[in-house]
Amino acid sequence: MKKRVLTGIIAAASLMMSGCGDQEQLTSGSEIAPTEATAADEETTAAETDTAVSADTTSSPETTVPTDTSNDTDQVWSDQKIVFMMWIASFDEPYSKGYFIDGKGMKHVYERPDTKPMYPVEDEYAYLIEHYDEFESMEYFDDETLKQCAECLYQVNADAEVITEGTAIADAPEKSLYGVRMKDGREEFVFLGSEPGISKRLDDPSADEIFELFGDKWYLQ
């Protein structure tokens, strides 16, 4: 009897030891290790992906907005002594006169008696610059109107066709409007139009807008 009991105890102990081994294998065996490695790999991959995306966003040219100042003409024309000049030239009588608009919107009126204007507009401009402080000045354009005119001037196609209409008036002084814009550090003189008699206008929409802003009496001093 004692022998049977002892045998049963040994068998039960053997079964218990066998069951713990199976549980330990289930808990810490090779079936669990891959799961833990996969989680660690996922965290590492996610961190590497975030770092790569961050680096790519910083260096990507699509997210970098360059500062383009090529079309910023405000500082250019606002510092000009002459932005527009209206030149009345009499080729029958010896005089030249008119006005010019500076970069602050001021109108300067001038007259050159006893000077027959048989010379180009560049020479007239040079004279005005030389005697700049000698002429009467007054407010003409407000800041917004001048800005619109100047922006249009820098968009004008100076090589556009000149449309000619009307009939010549004998001995009539020629009244011309020019724009002066800076190009590569030098003045560029843009003919916009002239009156009276034979009317000449540069066939350009920006030039048309300038005349609209100046008004119908642009040729009066």
C-alpha positions in Angstrom: 0.0 0.0 0.0 2.8 2.4 1.0 4.6 1.5 -2.2 1.5 2.4 -4.3 1.2 5.8 -2.5 4.8 6.5 -3.0 4.6 5.7 -6.7 1.6 8.0 -7.0 3.4 10.9 -5.3 6.4 10.5 -7.6 4.1 10.4 -10.7 2.2 13.6 -9.6 5.5 15.4 -8.9 6.7 14.3 -12.3 3.6 15.7 -14.0 3.9 19.0 -12.1 7.5 19.4 -13.1 6.6 18.7 -16.7 3.8 21.3 -16.7 6.0 24.2 -15.4 8.5 23.4 -18.1 5.8 23.8 -20.7 4.6 27.0 -19.2 8.1 28.4 -18.9 8.7 27.5 -22.6 5.4 29.2 -23.5 6.3 32.3 -21.5 10.0 32.8 -22.4 10.5 30.6 -25.4 11.1 31.4 -29.0 7.5 32.1 -29.7 7.5 35.3 -27.6 11.0 36.7 -28.6 10.1 37.5 -32.2 7.1 39.6 -31.0 9.3 41.7 -28.7 11.9 42.2 -31.4 9.2 43.2 -33.9 8.0 46.0 -31.5 11.5 47.3 -31.0 12.1 47.2 -34.8 8.9 49.2 -35.3 9.9 51.9 -32.9 13.4 52.2 -34.5 11.9 52.3 -38.0 9.4 55.0 -36.9 12.1 57.1 -35.4 14.3 56.7 -38.5 11.3 57.6 -40.7 10.5 60.8 -38.6 14.2 61.8 -38.8 14.3 61.2 -42.6 11.0 63.2 -43.2 12.3 66.1 -41.0 15.6 66.2 -42.9 13.8 66.0 -46.3 11.4 68.8 -45.3 14.2 71.0 -44.3 16.3 70.6 -47.4 13.6 70.2 -50.0 13.6 73.0 -52.5 9.8 72.9 -52.7 9.5 74.1 -49.1 12.0 76.9 -49.5 10.5 80.2 -50.7 13.2 82.3 -52.3 13.1 86.1 -51.9 12.7 87.5 -55.4 13.4 91.2 -55.6 13.7 91.4 -59.3 10.2 93.0 -59.7 10.5 95.3 -56.6 10.9 98.7 -58.3 9.6 100.8 -55.4 13.0 101.7 -54.1 14.3 102.3 -57.6 11.8 104.9 -58.8 11.2 106.5 -55.5 14.9 107.6 -55.4 14.7 109.0 -59.0 14.9 112.7 -59.5 12.9 112.4 -62.7 10.4 109.6 -63.3 8.2 111.3 -66.0 9.0 114.4 -68.1 6.6 116.3 -70.3 8.6 118.3 -72.9 7.2 121.1 -75.0 9.5 121.8 -77.9 9.0 124.6 -80.3 11.0 124.1 -83.5 9.7 127.3 -85.0 10.4 129.6 -82.1 13.5 129.3 -79.8 12.1 127.9 -76.6 11.8 124.7 -74.7 9.7 124.1 -71.5 7.6 121.7 -69.7 7.5 119.8 -66.4 8.8 116.6 -64.8 7.6 114.4 -61.9 10.1 113.2 -59.4 10.0 110.0 -57.2 8.0 111.8 -54.5 5.2 112.8 -56.8 6.3 116.4 -57.0 5.8 118.4 -60.2 8.7 120.7 -61.3 7.9 123.3 -63.9 10.7 124.7 -66.1 11.3 126.9 -69.1 14.3 127.5 -71.3 13.8 130.7 -73.3 16.1 131.4 -76.3 16.9 127.7 -76.6 15.8 126.1 -79.9 15.4 122.4 -79.0 17.3 120.8 -81.9 18.7 118.0 -79.8 17.5 114.7 -78.3 15.6 114.1 -75.1 18.7 112.9 -73.4 20.2 116.4 -73.6 17.0 117.9 -72.2 17.1 115.5 -69.3 20.8 116.3 -68.6 19.9 120.0 -68.4 17.0 119.3 -66.0 19.3 117.3 -63.7 22.0 120.0 -63.7 19.5 122.7 -62.8 17.2 120.5 -60.7 16.9 122.9 -57.7 16.2 126.0 -59.7 12.6 125.1 -60.8 9.3 125.8 -59.1 7.7 122.7 -57.6 4.3 121.7 -56.3 2.5 118.5 -55.2 1.0 116.6 -58.2 0.6 112.8 -57.6 -0.3 111.2 -54.4 1.7 108.2 -53.3 -0.7 105.6 -54.7 -1.2 107.2 -58.1 2.5 107.7 -58.5 3.1 104.1 -57.6 0.6 102.9 -60.2 2.2 105.1 -62.9 5.7 103.9 -62.0 4.8 100.3 -61.9 3.1 100.7 -65.3 6.2 102.4 -66.7 8.5 99.5 -65.7 6.1 97.2 -67.6 5.9 99.2 -70.8 7.3 97.6 -74.0 9.4 100.4 -75.3 9.7 98.6 -78.6 6.0 98.5 -79.2 4.5 100.1 -82.4 3.8 103.8 -82.3 0.2 104.5 -83.6 -0.1 107.8 -85.5 -3.4 109.6 -86.0 -4.6 113.1 -87.0 -3.3 115.9 -89.2 -0.2 118.0 -88.7 -0.6 121.6 -87.4 1.9 123.9 -88.9 4.4 125.4 -86.4 2.6 123.8 -83.5 4.9 123.0 -80.6 5.4 119.3 -80.0 4.3 118.2 -76.5 5.7 114.8 -75.6 5.5 112.6 -72.5 8.5 110.4 -71.6 9.0 107.9 -68.9 12.5 107.6 -67.4 13.3 104.2 -65.9 16.6 102.8 -64.6 18.1 99.8 -66.4 21.5 98.4 -65.4 22.3 101.6 -63.6 21.5 103.8 -66.6 18.5 105.9 -67.6 16.2 104.5 -70.3 14.0 107.0 -72.0 10.6 105.6 -73.0 8.5 107.6 -75.4 4.9 107.3 -74.5 3.1 109.8 -76.8 2.8 113.3 -78.2 0.3 116.0 -79.1 -1.2 118.0 -80.8 -2.1 117.7 -84.5 -0.6 114.4 -85.3 -1.2 112.3 -82.2 1.4 109.6 -81.5 0.8 106.9 -78.9 2.8 103.9 -78.0 0.7 100.8 -78.6 1.0 99.3 -75.2 -1.6 98.7 -72.5 0.7 99.9 -69.7 1.4 103.1 -71.6 -2.4 103.6 -72.1 -2.9 103.2 -68.3 -0.3 105.9 -67.6 -2.2 108.3 -69.8 -5.4 107.5 -68.0 -3.7 108.2 -64.7 -2.3 111.5 -65.9 -5.6 112.6 -67.4 -6.6 114.3 -70.7 -4.6 117.4 -69.8 -1.3 115.7 -69.3 0.3 118.1 -71.8 -0.5 121.2 -69.8 2.0 122.7 -67.5 
